[in-house]
Structure formats: structure tokens, C-alpha cells
Amino acid sequence: MKFVHTADWHLSSQRSRLDSETGLNARLMDFYRCARFTVEDGLARGAQAILHAGDAFHGCRPTPTEVRLFREAVGPALEAGVPVVLLLGNHDAPRSPVERHALDLLRETEGLAVIDQPTLLFFQHLETEQRDFLRSCAAKQADLQVACLPWPNKQLLLASEENRKLDPGQLNELVREKMMDCLRGLAAQLTPDIPAMLLGHFSVDLARAGGQNRLMMLGGEWTLNAHDLSALPFCYFALGHIHKPQMVDGLPHVWYCGSPEAVTFGEEGEDKGYLLVSLEREGIGDVKRISTPYRRFVTVELGDGAALPPAEELAGAIVRVRIPQANDVDFNALRRDLEAAGVHEYQVETQRAETVRRRAVDVSSEMALEEAIKAWLEQRPDLQPMTEALLTEARTVEQALQEGGAA
């Protein structure tokens, strides 16, 4: 059996120009293009299932266009009768337990299994004259078992008054314990002598964080212990959440596929793609990394008289040019050179330009907490990769203050 291991599509519109062919946001079309490539290329290589390990969208409230493009991306698999399993990721999840998550909008899509609770799936391998394929089946008929662990909802733990008294570190430790309890419970339900794998969205402590994830992990995000995981009876761990593709150090069956498209400049220089995994009766046979047609991010430092790189290094890329404040630069000439080099998009950063941005956004006491933090971060592009970590910490502080005031 072969399957596609993919994750972190982050279908979203970012600050970008419009795509000339579709009239839609150009960055949204970049994400879609790589997602569609992942599915079509995987099918062409004989994949019999598409396993998506979370973060289909960049937020819990995707637009109708983003939902439509997700369906179009997985459309070739659904039309061919190839099962698609979609796991809930942290970006898909709401910030409040009363909100619906992004994947609810896809739940009625025929052929798509939306997983937002710890679940054990069973698949049967069938052969016809035309092709091999998988289908859902009862446990006793299974040729493959897939245990699914979506992103945990920490808000459910905060429903307990006792848990609300925990500090952030203690609460994260409780989340770890609950997640490992879930994994051990799923493992206990496995049918012996049938290959079993885990589809999960979380961080492993030995994983190398990519630029998109590094600051989030430093911000106190919970991680699971790699050696605790390796003791579980899964022949392959198909993980999402960390955007840097990798086999987790020392554990040849624990893999992050990475994101198929770079999301921010923090991922500059990282290869992007998906994993094509071959499964034998005895376990994993082969794991191949397949690159996607992702958009490159390039940072250019123009201090001390440095010149732009050759046009072939910039063509088609999203380019960030950094210029020290004291440098005397002809910005009109610089823009002409960038456009002549064929860059997809560019931004020029100087200290003065950032000062202007700071004055352009007003943060007032009348704003809601998250609105104020996001407005402030608009002025601080250097801190924007920490957005989720800062918002999480701010919510914790706000809750502590409210509880102190109530007491």
C-alpha cells in the first residue's frame, strides 16, 4: 500500500497582489497550487489514501473561497474513490469552546473523513483489474489501522475550577498527560498483526523546529516525549504542525512531512513538499520526499554598499530587502531593479519605514485584548511569528486577572 502524508496547507489570503489568471489573492493561489500538486502527484505515483495531519486552513473561520479551494485540491482523490483523512490542527481549531472549528464546513464532503476527536480508523486493501485501493471497513476485515490524534482542546480542561488554578506550565503538563493517555488508549484498541500507524498534530521534543514554529515552541507550547511515543506499537507516525520536513532524530518511523508551501520568511531556505509512504505487511517499506512547486522566500541585505543578487536568484520569489537606516538608497531605482529581475512580490524594510508603520496603527484601551495585540503586532513584523504564543500568554494573564478580581 502507498499513501500520501501531508499537512499544514494553511490555505489563506495574505497581503498580496491579485493573481492575474484567477483574480484571487496571489498567495492563496500559491497555497492551493501546492496542495493540488500534492494530491495529483501522489495519485500519479500510486497513492491509495491521502492522510492530512492538520492545519488545512490558517484560521478557524475560512472564507467560502478557501473552503472551495480545499475541496478542489482534494477533488482528484475523491473522484477516484481514494479516501482522504483530514485531522483537526491548531490553526483550524477555535479559540473558544463554543465556536465551531474550520473543518465543520467540510464535514459533509463525500469521501472525506473529518477527524476532530481521538479516533481509530480501519481500512481494507482491495485489488481490481484497474487498480488497488483502500476502503473503510470493520476491524476484523482491516489491512490497515490508523489511529488519529487531533490538536487537543485545552479549553475543555479549563472548564474545571481546579485546572483554572494551574499556572501555564502545569496546564501544559496536564495536556501532555491527557494526550499520552489518549494515545495509550488508542494503542490498546489495535488489532494485533495488522499494520498500525498514527496520524497526529503535535510537537515532539526531539524535532527540529522550523522558522514558523521555533518561537511558538519557545513560547511554552506543550511537546510529547519522543521515547514515550516510540514505545507505542505504531509502525509509522504521520505528524503535522512543524513545518520543517524531517525524520525525528533517532526514530526512523516518526516523520514530519512539513508544509507544501512556505508560509512566512521564517521558513526561508526550507525545502517544501510531501511524503509518499510505502507500507508493507511487516511495517514501513519506504518514505520518499517529493518536492512541491513552492514559492521561494529570499532576504537581501543591502547594507555597506551591497548590490542585489543576480536576476535568476530573484525571479519568481517573494523578496524582502533590508536597508540600514543610515544608508542613502535610491528607492525608485531599487524598485525598478526588483521588477526587472522578475520578482513575484517584494517589500523594502528600513528603520524609518517601520517608524511610519508604528504611527499608522492606533492601539486604544477600547479594543478587545486580541484586537489590540494584533494591531500592535502589525507594527512589529519581527515579532509576528510569535503571534499565537503571545495571544495564548495574554489570554492566560487576562484570565488570571479576572479570577483574582472575582475573588
Secondary structure, DSSP 8 states (H G I E B T S, - for coil): -EEEEE----B---S--B-TTTSSBHHHHHHHHHHHHHHHHHHHTT-S-EEE-S-SBSSSS--HHHHHHHHHHHHHHHHTT--EEEE--TTTS-SSTTS--GGGGGTT-TTEEEE-S-EEEEEEEEE-SS-EEEEE--GGG-SEEEEEE----HHHHTTSHHHHTS-HHHHHHHHHHHHHHHHHHHHHT--TTS-EEEEEES-BTTS---HHHHHHHHTT---B-HHHHHTSS-SEEEEES--S-EE-TT-TTEEE---SS--SGGGTT---EEEEEEEETTEEEEEEEEE-----EEEEE--TT-----HHHHTT-EEEEE--TT----HHHHHHHHHHTT-SEEEEE-HHHHHHHHHHS---TTS-HHHHHHHHHTT-TTTGGGHHHHHHHHHHHHHHHHHHHH-
